[in-house]
Amino acid sequence: MVPVEQLFRRFPRVVRDVAKQCGKDVALDISGQNTDLDKSILDSLGEPLMHLVRNAVDHGIEPADERLTAGKPARGTVYLNAYHQGTQVVIEVRDDGEASIPPTSANRPSSRELLSLKKPRALPTRKR
């Protein structure tokens, strides 16, 4: 068993680099560094956690002007937390931004009206 701090120590630089690349001001708040986890599990979490942290900075945190307009501080924050919950260890990645969610066919207006959210109708069934 090793502390997750060994995994978490690489993320300040990742957040700083991605934020600079995106032109955003982002802080990283880390807690639970002393939570112990099996080394093999810790090693396997490196890349997926890296992906989540990069996405939180890139897609979760808005640019400073949008944050100020929304009444938030110009600097966004990504939170990285580890804690025990019963017999499991939870590693949490969250941010204080508004995620940009692209429209999908279910929530964007359609000129062909393939599906209507107001009046759902049965989808045609295919005969086999």
N, C-alpha and C positions, 0 to 999 in steps of 0.2 A: 504494500500500500504506500502510495506517495501522495503528497499534497497537490491539488490541482493548480497550485501556483506555478508549477513547472510548465503547465500548458498555457496558463493565462499570461505569463511574462512576455510572450511574443506579440500580444495584441495591441499594446500601446503604439508600437511602431506601425502596425498594419492600419490602425485607425488614422493615425497621423498621415500616412502616405496616401490612403484612399481619399481622405478629406481634402488633402492638398490637390490631388488629381481632379476631384469634383468641384473644387473651388468653394468648399464649405468649411465652417468652423465647428469642429466636433470634439467633445471631451469624452473620455472613457472612464466610467465609474466601475471599479472592480471590487467585489466583496466575496467572502467565503473562500479565500485563497488557501486556508488551512484545512479545507475539507479533503479527506483522504479518499483515494480511488485506486483501484487495481491498475498497475502500470500498463498492462496490455490494453485495457479499456481506454485509458488515458491516451495512449498512442493512437488508437483507432479513431478517437474523436477529433484529432487535430485538424484534418482537412474539412470535415463537415462544419465544424465550429468556425473555421476561417471563412468559409463561404457565407455563413449566417452573419458574421460580424461585418464582412465587406458589403453584403446586401443591406444591412441596417444603415450603414453610412451612405451608401450610394442611393438607395431607393426609399429608405425610411425617413431620413432627415431632410427637411426642406432647405433651400438656400436661405441665407440670412435675411434677405429682404422680405421673403414670404413669411418667415417666422415673426419678424417684427410687425408686419401687417396683421398677423393673427394674434398679436398681443403676447407672444412668447419671447424669451431672450434670444438674441441673435445666435448664440452658441447652442447647438444641439448636443444631446448626451446619449451615448450608447451605454447600457448597463449590462455588465457581465457578472453573474452571480452563481454560486454553487452552494448547495446545502443538502442536508440529509432530510429525507421524508420517509419515515418508517425505516424499511430496510434498503431503500433506494437512495441514490444520489441524483439530485436534480441540478442540471446546468441550464441556466436561463439566459437568453439574450433578448433584450428589448431596447427600444429607443423611445424618445419623447417626441417623435415627429409624426407627421400625417403621411401614411403610406400612399404612394401614388398607385392606384389600382386601375389598370387599363380596362376600358369597357369590354364586356363580353357580349355574346349574342343574347344572353338572357336579360341584360340591363341596358342595352343600347337600342335606340329607336331603329326600326328597320323599315325601309321603304317598301319592301316586299311583304311585310307582315307575316313572317314565317311562323312566329309564335307571339301571341299576345299575352301580356301579363295580366291584363284586365279581364279578359274572357278566355281562359284556357280551353282549348278544344282537344279532342282526342287526336293523337298522331295517327296518320294512316298506317295500317298494318300491311305487311307484305305477305302475299300468298306464296306458299312454297310448293 
